[in-house]
Amino acid sequence: MFVLARINAILFLFLYCALICIGDSDNSKSFQVVAYNVENLFDVDGISLYNDYKEEMYGFREFENKLDAISQTLKKIGGESGPDVILFQEIEVDRTPEKELSATKELLRELKMNGLGPYYFRLGYNPDSPSENWPAVHCLTLSKFPFTDSRLHPIEKARPILETTISVNGHPFTLFNNHWKSGASSEKMEVHRIQNAQVLRSRIDQLIEEKPNLDFLVGGDLNSHYNQSTIYREEMKRTGINDILLSDEIEPIKINRGKRLYNLWFELPTAQRGSDAWRGKWGTLMHILLPGSLYDSSGICYVTDSFQVEKIYGVNVISGMDIPFKWSNELNGFGASDHFPVSARFHSNAKCPEKGNNFPEVENIQRSINYKKAKESANLWVNSNLKPQNYGRSYRLSGAIVKKKPLTLKIQDRFLGLYSFDQKVRNSLYSLSEGDNFSGYGYLSRYRGQWQFIIPLSDWID
């Protein structure tokens, strides 16, 4: 009898500890929100506002490869059934609903077929409005939680902001899915982004006035860097993200930051900040920003230090440089997206977040991509490497200049372009004459349907 009682006691303790462990697991109680610019998911009806997605450039094989890349990415981020909430950007607006399934419906079909979801969804445009008012692409919000409200906020020269509210275990959570005007470095485009930010800020202020402790987040592609007002301080007197939306570097733990929104990029050291790469520089166009209400002990709360840049090796990353494996419609379609998704976790158990990592340093210039690893891992070039899966990989190469415009290198029986985003390196390359030999390093790229090598730095030239 004593032995049986002891066994029962041990079983009870085992079950109790198991339950406690399950209860303490962040992921068991939390849910995940992902902001993901897929870089133009278009359907195959041949009707497109972008030339790259007309019939002669884009078809079923490219479309299926694109869908597969998105599905793989989401499964790696969120597990077998995918993330709980997804804020998509750059999904094509359906212009032939009577002819083919839309990009949105095909995406939902693909996700379901691969076991992701099930998802409720809301469109980032009004299909009942005149088609001349439709954007080329829209924001799309998917959620495993039911929607209780949805509305659109038109903005200048960009896609409408999609505002949705979901119910998470009875707690309302409002999501603003954004894709602001492009051209981050353009002073003229910043004027439009200021207007985009004003629309969003006004709506947030209106909601907070009605409910001061409103739980919400701002996510998506703001086409603005977290340090926009600093790196463009000479060109831009005001910026949408920093001066209007009030992106902030201080974590609002037990501190009232007023209207400011905590930008989760500040959870990461500066060397880890980057969702996109352009002409040799890192960018932070993708964002998740949070109000102080997600740091209290009621409703929805943020899970401290859960912000991540979602780099999926073998899917959306170029090895060596660790930059996004951008999508290309060429050669049946390859790559993933020119933006890494970003993600964060939240819970509804009324537990105030603990103080987490906060790195308030603001870079005053855009950080350069580190090409050291790419150069060190470079293999000797052979023409059999000319394959889509090798896009972005670095090689040791040698050949003769056979053409100046465009600058063309002959290696064995192949003609390959040479280019650099760096002006000094470009000048060195263009100083070569026809017949001169070139040797050095380059990473494989494409331009206007042709293969080329990019020479990023002067020390890549022998």
C-alpha positions in Angstrom: 0.0 0.0 0.0 2.8 2.3 0.9 4.6 1.5 -2.3 1.5 2.2 -4.3 1.0 5.5 -2.6 4.6 6.4 -3.3 4.2 5.6 -6.9 1.0 7.7 -7.1 2.8 10.6 -5.5 5.7 10.3 -7.9 3.3 10.2 -10.9 1.5 13.2 -9.5 4.7 15.2 -9.2 5.8 14.2 -12.6 2.5 15.3 -14.2 2.5 18.5 -12.1 6.1 19.4 -13.3 5.2 18.6 -16.9 2.2 20.9 -16.7 4.3 23.6 -15.1 6.9 23.2 -17.9 4.3 23.4 -20.6 2.7 26.4 -18.9 6.1 28.2 -18.7 6.9 27.6 -22.4 6.8 30.9 -24.2 5.8 29.3 -27.5 3.0 27.2 -25.9 1.1 30.3 -24.9 2.3 32.9 -27.3 1.4 33.6 -30.9 3.6 34.8 -33.8 3.2 37.8 -36.1 5.3 38.0 -39.3 5.7 41.0 -41.6 6.7 39.7 -45.1 7.2 41.5 -48.4 7.2 38.6 -50.9 8.5 40.8 -53.8 5.6 40.7 -56.2 3.4 37.6 -56.1 1.4 37.8 -59.4 -1.2 35.5 -60.9 -0.8 34.1 -64.4 -3.7 35.8 -66.2 -1.2 37.9 -68.3 -2.9 41.1 -67.2 -0.4 43.1 -65.2 0.6 46.7 -64.6 4.2 45.5 -64.4 5.9 44.4 -67.7 7.9 41.7 -65.8 4.7 39.8 -65.2 3.2 39.9 -68.7 2.6 36.5 -70.5 6.0 36.5 -72.3 7.9 36.9 -69.1 5.9 35.0 -66.5 3.9 31.8 -66.5 2.8 28.8 -64.5 6.3 27.4 -63.7 7.5 30.8 -62.4 4.3 31.2 -60.4 4.6 27.7 -58.8 8.2 28.3 -57.9 7.3 31.6 -56.3 4.5 30.0 -54.3 6.8 27.2 -53.2 9.4 29.7 -52.0 6.8 31.6 -49.9 5.4 28.3 -48.5 8.9 27.0 -47.5 9.8 30.3 -45.9 6.6 30.4 -43.8 6.9 26.8 -42.7 10.5 27.4 -41.5 9.4 30.5 -39.6 6.2 29.2 -38.0 6.5 25.4 -38.0 4.2 22.9 -39.6 1.1 25.1 -39.6 2.9 28.3 -40.1 2.9 31.7 -38.3 -0.3 32.7 -36.5 -0.6 36.1 -38.2 1.0 37.2 -41.5 1.2 40.8 -42.8 2.0 40.4 -46.5 3.0 43.1 -48.9 3.2 43.0 -52.7 0.4 40.6 -53.5 -1.1 41.4 -57.0 -4.6 42.9 -57.2 -6.8 40.6 -59.2 -7.8 42.2 -62.5 -9.6 39.2 -64.1 -11.7 37.6 -61.3 -13.8 35.9 -63.9 -10.8 34.3 -65.7 -8.2 32.9 -63.3 -7.8 32.4 -59.6 -6.2 35.5 -58.0 -2.7 35.6 -56.5 -4.4 35.8 -53.1 -6.6 32.7 -53.7 -3.7 30.7 -55.2 -1.5 31.6 -52.2 -4.2 30.5 -49.8 -4.6 27.3 -51.8 -0.9 26.7 -51.7 -0.6 27.3 -48.0 -3.6 25.0 -47.2 -2.1 22.2 -49.5 1.2 22.4 -47.5 -0.6 22.2 -44.1 -0.3 25.9 -43.2 -3.2 27.6 -41.5 -6.1 27.5 -41.7 -6.3 31.3 -42.2 -8.9 34.0 -42.2 -7.9 36.8 -44.6 -8.6 40.4 -45.4 -7.7 42.2 -48.7 -5.8 45.5 -48.8 -8.0 47.0 -51.5 -11.7 47.3 -52.2 -12.6 44.9 -55.1 -16.0 46.6 -55.4 -14.5 50.0 -56.1 -13.7 51.2 -59.7 -10.7 49.2 -61.0 -8.9 52.5 -62.0 -8.6 53.1 -58.2 -6.9 49.8 -57.5 -3.2 49.7 -56.8 -1.0 47.2 -58.8 -0.3 45.3 -55.6 -1.9 45.3 -52.1 -1.3 44.4 -48.5 -2.9 41.1 -47.4 -3.4 40.1 -43.8 -3.8 36.4 -42.8 -4.8 35.3 -39.3 -5.6 32.1 -37.5 -7.6 34.2 -35.1 -11.0 35.6 -36.3 -11.3 39.2 -37.6 -13.7 41.5 -35.8 -13.1 44.6 -37.8 -11.3 45.7 -41.0 -10.9 49.0 -42.9 -8.7 50.6 -45.5 -6.9 53.9 -45.3 -6.0 55.4 -48.7 -2.6 57.1 -48.8 -0.7 59.1 -51.5 1.3 57.2 -54.2 1.2 53.9 -52.3 -1.0 51.0 -51.3 -3.8 51.6 -48.8 -3.0 50.9 -45.2 -4.9 47.8 -44.1 -6.2 48.0 -40.6 -7.7 44.9 -39.0 -8.6 43.8 -35.6 -8.4 40.2 -34.5 -9.8 38.5 -31.3 -7.1 36.6 -29.4 -8.7 34.6 -26.6 -11.3 37.3 -26.3 -8.7 40.2 -26.4 -8.9 42.6 -29.3 -5.6 43.2 -31.2 -5.4 45.8 -34.0 -2.9 45.3 -36.8 -1.8 48.0 -39.2 -0.4 46.4 -42.4 1.7 49.0 -44.3 3.5 49.4 -47.6 4.5 53.0 -47.9 5.8 54.9 -51.0 9.1 53.5 -52.3 12.4 55.3 -52.8 13.9 55.4 -49.3 16.8 57.7 -50.3 14.6 60.1 -52.3 13.8 63.5 -50.8 10.9 63.9 -53.2 9.4 60.5 -52.2 9.8 61.3 -48.5 7.2 64.0 -49.0 4.7 61.2 -49.9 5.9 59.0 -47.0 5.3 61.9 -44.6 1.7 61.9 -45.9 1.5 58.1 -45.5 2.7 58.4 -41.9 0.3 61.3 -41.2 -2.7 59.1 -42.2 -1.5 56.3 -40.0 -0.6 58.6 -37.0 -4.0 60.3 -37.2 -5.8 57.0 -37.1 -3.7 55.7 -34.2 -4.3 59.0 -32.3 -8.0 58.7 -32.9 -8.2 55.1 -31.6 -6.0 55.9 -28.5 -8.2 58.9 -27.7 -11.2 56.5 -27.6 -9.3 53.7 -25.8 -6.0 54.9 -24.2 -4.7 51.3 -23.6 -5.5 50.0 -27.0 -3.4 47.0 -28.0 -2.1 47.4 -31.5 1.0 47.1 -33.7 2.4 48.7 -36.9 4.1 46.3 -39.3 5.2 46.0 -42.9 7.4 47.7 -45.4 7.6 51.4 -44.6 10.2 52.0 -47.3 12.1 53.9 -44.6 15.1 52.8 -42.5 14.8 52.8 -38.7 17.4 55.7 -38.8 15.9 57.5 -41.8 16.2 61.0 -40.2 19.8 60.4 -39.3 21.3 58.9 -42.5 19.5 61.5 -44.7 19.8 64.4 -42.3 21.2 66.7 -45.0 18.5 65.9 -47.6 15.4 65.4 -45.4 14.3 68.0 -42.7 11.5 65.7 -41.6 10.8 62.0 -42.2 7.6 60.0 -42.0 8.9 57.2 -39.7 10.9 59.2 -37.2 9.2 62.6 -37.1 5.5 61.8 -37.8 5.0 58.2 -36.8 7.4 58.7 -33.9 9.5 55.5 -34.1 11.4 55.3 -30.8 14.6 53.6 -29.5 13.6 53.3 -25.9 11.9 50.1 -24.7 8.7 51.2 -22.8 9.2 49.1 -19.8 7.7 50.9 -16.7 8.2 54.2 -18.5 5.6 56.4 -20.3 6.9 57.3 -23.8 3.6 59.0 -24.8 2.7 58.6 -28.4 6.1 57.1 -29.4 6.2 53.6 -30.8 9.1 51.2 -29.9 10.9 50.0 -33.0 11.9 46.4 -32.5 15.1 46.9 -34.5 16.5 48.3 -31.2 16.4 44.8 -29.7 19.3 43.9 -32.0 22.9 45.1 -32.0 23.6 47.4 -34.9 25.6 44.7 -36.7 22.5 42.5 -36.9 20.1 45.1 -38.2 19.1 44.5 -41.8 16.1 43.2 -43.7 17.2 44.2 -47.3 20.3 45.0 -49.2 20.8 47.5 -52.0 24.0 48.4 -53.9 26.3 47.1 -51.2 24.4 48.6 -48.2 22.1 47.1 -45.6 18.6 48.5 -45.2 15.9 48.2 -42.6 12.7 48.8 -44.6 10.7 46.1 -42.8 9.4 47.0 -39.4 7.4 46.0 -36.4 6.6 48.9 -34.0 4.9 48.6 -30.7 3.0 51.0 -28.3 3.5 51.0 -24.5 0.2 49.2 -24.1 1.9 46.0 -25.2 4.2 46.3 -22.2 1.5 46.5 -19.5 -0.1 43.6 -17.7 -3.5 43.5 -19.5 -4.8 42.2 -22.8 -2.1 41.5 -25.4 1.5 41.7 -24.3 4.8 41.5 -26.2 7.2 38.5 -25.5 10.5 40.2 -24.7 13.4 39.7 -27.1 11.3 37.7 -29.6 12.0 39.9 -32.6 13.8 38.1 -35.3 15.0 38.7 -38.9 13.9 35.5 -40.6 16.9 34.2 -42.6 16.2 30.7 -44.0 19.4 29.2 -45.3 18.8 27.2 -48.5 15.6 29.2 -49.2 15.9 33.0 -48.9 19.6 33.7 -48.1 22.6 34.1 -50.4 25.4 32.2 -48.7 28.6 34.0 -47.9 27.0 37.5 -47.9 23.9 36.5 -45.8 21.8 38.9 -47.9 18.3 38.2 -49.3 18.1 35.9 -52.3 16.0 38.2 -54.4 13.4 36.8 -56.7 13.9 36.6 -60.5 11.3 35.7 -63.2 14.1 34.5 -65.4 15.1 30.8 -66.0 11.7 29.5 -64.9 11.8 31.7 -61.7 14.3 31.4 -58.8 15.1 33.0 -55.5 12.7 34.1 -52.8 12.4 37.9 -52.1 14.5 41.0 -51.9 13.4 41.4 -48.2 13.8 39.1 -45.2 10.6 38.7 -43.2 10.6 40.0 -39.6 8.7 38.4 -36.8 7.7 38.9 -33.1 5.7 37.0 -30.5 2.9 38.1 -28.3 0.7 36.5 -25.6 -2.7 37.2 -23.9 -2.0 35.9 -20.4 -1.9 39.4 -18.8 1.8 39.1 -17.8 3.9 42.2 -18.0 7.0 41.7 -20.2 10.4 41.7 -18.4 13.0 44.2 -19.5 14.8 42.8 -22.5 17.7 43.6 -24.8 17.8 47.2 -25.8 20.6 48.7 -27.9 19.7 52.3 -28.4 22.6 53.2 -30.6 21.6 54.8 -33.9 23.9 54.4 -36.9 24.6 57.6 -38.7 25.3 56.0 -42.1 24.0 52.9 -43.8 26.1 49.9 -42.9 28.1 48.3 -45.7 27.7 44.6 -46.4 30.6 42.5 -45.1 32.1 40.7 -48.2 35.0 39.1 -46.3 33.4 35.7 -45.9 32.1 35.7 -49.5 35.6 36.3 -50.8 37.2 33.7 -48.5 34.7 31.1 -49.5 35.1 31.8 -53.3 35.6 28.7 -55.5 37.4 28.7 -58.8 35.0 29.6 -61.6 34.1 26.9 -64.2 31.3 27.5 -66.7 29.3 24.6 -65.4 28.5 26.9 -62.4 26.3 29.0 -64.5 23.0 27.9 -62.8 20.3 29.8 -60.9 21.1 28.1 -57.6 24.6 29.7 -57.7 23.2 33.2 -58.0 25.0 35.5 -55.6 27.9 33.0 -54.9 31.5 34.2 -55.2 34.1 32.9 -57.5 37.7 33.3 -58.4 37.8 34.3 -62.1 40.2 35.1 -64.9 39.6 36.0 -68.6 40.0 38.6 -71.3 38.0 41.8 -71.9 36.3 41.4 -75.2 33.9 44.4 -75.1 33.7 47.8 -73.4 30.0 48.6 -73.6 28.7 46.7 -71.8 32.0 45.6 -70.2 32.2 41.9 -71.1 34.6 39.2 -69.9 35.3 36.0 -71.9 36.0 33.0 -69.8 36.6 29.9 -71.9 33.6 30.0 -74.4 31.3 32.2 -72.2 30.7 35.9 -72.3 29.9 37.4 -68.9 29.4 41.0 -67.8 31.5 42.9 -65.2 30.0 45.6 -63.0 30.4 47.3 -59.6 28.1 49.5 -57.5 31.2 51.2 -56.1 32.2 54.2 -58.3 36.0 53.8 -57.7 35.9 50.1 -58.6 33.7 50.8 -61.6 36.3 53.4 -62.8 39.1 50.7 -62.5 37.0 48.2 -64.5 36.2 50.7 -67.2 39.9 51.6 -67.5 40.5 48.2 -69.0 40.7 47.9 -72.8 39.6 45.2 -75.2 42.2 42.4 -75.1 43.3 43.2 -71.5 43.3 40.3 -69.0 41.2 40.5 -65.8 41.6 38.4 -62.8 40.1 38.6 -59.4 36.9 37.8 -57.6 33.2 38.4 -58.3 29.8 37.2 -57.3 27.4 35.9 -59.8 24.4 38.1 -60.8 22.1 38.8 -63.7 21.1 42.0 -65.5 18.6 42.3 -68.3 18.6 38.6 -69.0 22.4 38.2 -69.0 24.8 36.7 -66.5 27.4 39.0 -64.9 29.8 39.3 -62.1 29.6 42.0 -59.5 32.9 43.2 -58.2 32.0 44.9 -54.8 35.4 46.1 -53.5 38.7 47.1 -55.0 40.5 44.3 -53.1 38.5 41.9 -55.2 40.7 42.9 -58.2 44.2 41.3 -58.5 
